[in-house]
Amino acid sequence: MKPNFSTLSRDNIVAFIGDIFDRRGGEEYLGEPVTMAEHMLQGATIAERNGQAEEIIVGALLHDIGHFTSEFGTYHPDDTEDRHHEDAGAEVLEQFFPSVITDCCRYHVAAKRYLCATKPEYFARLSTASVHTLELQGGPMSAEEVAEFEKNPNLKEIIQVRYLDEAGKRADMETPDFTHFAPMVQRMVDKHLGTA
């Protein structure tokens, strides 16, 4: 059953996301050596340490939120079809966040397909789990798909978050927890909706 998000608002969306990190962040992430929360926190931490814009940091932090909010559930190594977690996450985020952050969630899977089509060396960066999901997600893009994808005004940011997605899979990396990023997440909400 699909969760009911009608009670969410500018005033509680950040706490809602933080609660998800607390309650479900320890779940396995696609057979990788990190949990779901560790994966997203690592991407955000790498972006912050590299001085990237807050949109990129928050985009990396939230790109996989659909694994938690989706009626499709999370990925399992035995899956034979794609569960479209990216769309499920974007549906929730688009109500509260600027399009650049929503697009980083909605298109991070497409970005993997794009990079595999346009930068063949990118494939070598993929983990075993990412290779498996690439097959479920349609493989590298066709030339027509590449041309269409390149029209997205947030292409550069989407690609940056995709690289952070692959980077955030380190078994031994220390990161701050969600509360460190919460004020930044709230700033993105306020930027999109205006301050109260």
DAPEFEN-V247967 format. One record per pair of residues at least 12 apart in sequence whose ideal C-beta (glycine too) atoms are under 10 Angstrom apart, sorted by the first residue. I is the first residue (numbers start at 1). J is the second residue. Records with the same first field share a line. If there is no record, write none. Layout:
I->J / J
This chain:
1->71
2->69 / 70 / 71 / 72 / 88 / 91
3->68 / 69 / 70 / 71 / 88 / 92
5->69 / 91 / 92 / 95 / 96
8->92 / 95 / 96
9->95 / 96 / 189 / 193 / 196
10->95 / 96 / 186 / 189 / 190 / 192 / 193 / 194 / 195 / 196
11->186 / 189 / 196
13->92 / 93 / 95 / 96 / 97 / 185 / 186 / 189 / 193
14->96 / 178 / 179 / 181 / 182 / 183 / 184 / 185 / 186 / 187 / 188 / 189
15->182 / 186
16->69 / 92 / 96
17->61 / 62 / 65 / 68 / 69 / 92 / 93 / 96 / 178 / 181 / 182 / 185 / 189
18->177 / 178 / 179 / 181 / 182 / 185
19->178
20->36 / 37 / 65 / 67 / 68 / 69 / 178
21->36 / 37 / 40 / 41 / 61 / 65 / 68 / 177 / 178 / 179 / 181 / 182
22->37 / 177 / 178 / 179
23->37 / 68
24->36 / 37 / 67 / 68 / 69 / 74
25->37 / 38 / 39 / 40 / 41 / 68 / 177 / 178
26->38
27->67 / 68 / 74
28->74 / 75 / 76 / 77
29->64 / 67 / 74 / 75 / 129 / 168 / 169
30->64 / 67 / 74 / 75 / 76 / 77 / 79 / 127 / 128 / 129 / 130 / 132 / 133 / 169
31->75 / 76 / 77 / 127 / 128 / 129 / 132
32->127 / 128 / 129 / 130 / 168 / 169 / 170 / 171
33->127 / 169 / 170 / 171 / 172
34->168 / 169 / 170 / 171 / 172 / 173 / 175
36->64 / 65 / 67 / 68 / 74
37->61 / 64 / 68 / 175 / 177 / 178
38->168 / 169 / 170 / 171 / 173 / 174 / 175
39->60 / 63 / 64 / 67 / 165 / 167 / 168 / 169 / 170
40->60 / 61 / 62 / 63 / 64 / 65 / 67 / 164 / 165 / 168 / 175 / 178 / 181
41->60 / 61 / 168 / 173 / 174 / 175 / 176 / 177 / 178 / 180 / 181
42->60 / 61 / 164 / 165 / 167 / 168 / 169 / 170 / 173 / 174 / 175
43->56 / 57 / 59 / 60 / 61 / 62 / 63 / 64 / 108 / 161 / 162 / 163 / 164 / 165 / 166 / 167 / 168 / 169 / 175
44->56 / 57 / 58 / 59 / 60 / 61 / 62 / 63 / 161 / 164 / 168 / 175 / 176 / 178 / 180 / 181 / 184 / 185
45->57 / 60 / 61 / 164 / 167 / 168 / 173 / 174 / 175 / 176 / 180 / 181
46->60 / 163 / 164 / 167 / 168 / 170 / 173 / 175
47->59 / 60 / 61 / 160 / 161 / 163 / 164 / 167 / 168
48->60 / 61 / 175 / 176 / 180 / 181 / 184
49->175
50->160 / 164 / 167
52->157 / 160 / 161 / 164
53->100 / 157 / 160
54->101 / 181 / 183 / 184 / 185 / 187 / 188 / 191
55->97 / 98 / 99 / 100 / 101 / 104 / 154 / 157 / 160 / 161 / 184 / 188 / 191
56->100 / 101 / 104 / 156 / 157 / 158 / 160 / 161 / 164
57->101 / 161 / 164 / 181 / 184 / 185 / 188
58->93 / 97 / 98 / 100 / 101 / 104 / 161 / 181 / 184 / 185 / 186 / 187 / 188 / 189
59->93 / 97 / 98 / 100 / 101 / 102 / 103 / 104 / 105 / 108 / 154 / 157 / 158 / 160 / 161 / 162 / 164 / 165 / 188
60->101 / 104 / 108 / 157 / 160 / 161 / 162 / 163 / 164 / 165 / 167 / 168 / 181
61->101 / 104 / 161 / 164 / 168 / 178 / 180 / 181 / 182 / 184 / 185 / 188
62->89 / 90 / 92 / 93 / 97 / 101 / 102 / 104 / 105 / 161 / 181 / 185 / 188
63->85 / 86 / 89 / 90 / 93 / 101 / 104 / 105 / 106 / 107 / 108 / 109 / 111 / 158 / 161 / 162 / 164 / 165 / 168
64->85 / 86 / 89 / 105 / 108 / 109 / 165 / 168
65->85 / 86 / 88 / 89 / 90 / 92 / 93 / 105
66->83 / 84 / 85 / 86 / 87 / 88 / 89 / 90 / 91 / 92 / 93 / 105 / 106 / 108 / 109
67->83 / 85 / 86 / 88 / 89
68->85 / 88 / 89 / 92
69->85 / 88 / 89 / 90 / 91 / 92 / 93
70->83 / 84 / 85 / 86 / 87 / 88 / 89 / 91 / 92
71->83 / 88
72->84 / 85 / 87 / 88
73->85 / 88
75->129 / 132 / 133 / 136
77->128 / 129 / 132 / 133
78->132
79->132 / 133 / 136
80->135 / 136
81->136 / 137
82->109 / 133 / 135 / 136 / 137 / 138
83->133 / 136 / 137
84->109 / 137
85->105 / 108 / 109 / 133
86->104 / 105 / 106 / 107 / 108 / 109 / 110 / 111 / 137
87->105 / 106 / 107 / 109
88->105 / 106
89->102 / 104 / 105 / 106 / 108
90->102 / 103 / 104 / 105 / 106 / 107 / 108
91->105 / 106
92->105
93->105 / 106 / 188 / 189 / 192
94->106 / 192
95->189 / 192 / 193
96->185 / 186 / 188 / 189 / 190 / 192 / 193
97->185 / 188 / 189 / 191 / 192 / 193
98->154 / 188 / 189 / 191 / 192 / 193
99->152 / 153 / 154 / 157 / 192
100->153 / 154 / 156 / 157 / 158 / 161 / 188 / 192
101->154 / 157 / 161 / 185 / 188 / 189 / 191 / 192
102->154 / 192
103->152 / 153 / 154 / 155 / 157 / 158 / 161
104->154 / 157 / 158 / 159 / 160 / 161 / 162 / 164 / 165
105->158 / 161
106->152 / 154 / 158
107->149 / 152 / 154 / 155 / 157 / 158 / 159 / 161 / 162
108->158 / 159 / 161 / 162 / 164 / 165
109->133 / 134 / 136 / 137 / 138 / 162 / 165
110->137 / 138 / 141 / 145 / 148 / 149 / 152 / 158 / 162
111->141 / 149 / 152 / 155 / 157 / 158 / 159 / 160 / 161 / 162 / 163 / 165
112->125 / 126 / 130 / 131 / 133 / 134 / 137 / 140 / 141 / 162 / 165 / 166
113->134 / 137 / 138 / 139 / 140 / 141 / 142 / 145 / 146 / 149 / 162
114->140 / 141 / 145 / 146 / 149 / 150 / 152 / 155 / 158 / 159 / 162
115->140 / 141 / 159 / 162 / 163 / 166
116->130 / 131 / 134 / 139 / 140 / 141
117->139 / 140 / 141 / 142 / 143 / 145 / 146 / 149
118->140 / 141 / 143 / 146 / 149 / 150 / 159
119->159
120->140
122->140 / 162 / 163 / 166
123->140
125->163 / 166 / 167
126->166
127->166 / 169
129->169
130->165 / 166 / 169
